[in-house]
Amino acid sequence: MKLLLIGIGGFLGAIARYGLSGLLSRETFPMGTLAVNVLGCLVMGNLMGLVLERQLFSPETRLLWLTGFLGAFTTFSTFGFETFVLLRDESTRLLALVSVAANVVLGLGAVVFGWFLARWTGV
């Protein structure tokens, strides 16, 4: 049952990632990946804040949404590859650094914001 929940969540998360990333895709800067990573971090921070601070959500719900959906939705493997591609070309190395900094800083900031959002509002 656990694997089925993770699989269903992963299926939905992968489709959501593909759709959102495709909508925001740009040729020179991986904006779709950045948006997916930041949104995924925001949702992870918020939901984990609710889980740890308020003991909300059953273990099954956590497997479906946190492990399955968010595990497939966030795209750090894609992020790594896109960064590598940008680093290979001397003319896009600065974009690679901007992408790394933006994903790390905005992603971590979104986790913190989501956590505090859960603590302050319960949402």
Buried (B, 14 or more C-beta within 10 A) or exposed (E): EEEEBBBBBBEBBBEBBBEBBEEBEEEEBBBBBBBBBBBBBBBBBBBBBBBEEEEBBEEEBBBBBBBBBBBBBBBBEBBEEBBEEBBEEEEBEEBBEBBBEBBEEBBEBBBBBBBEBBBEEEE
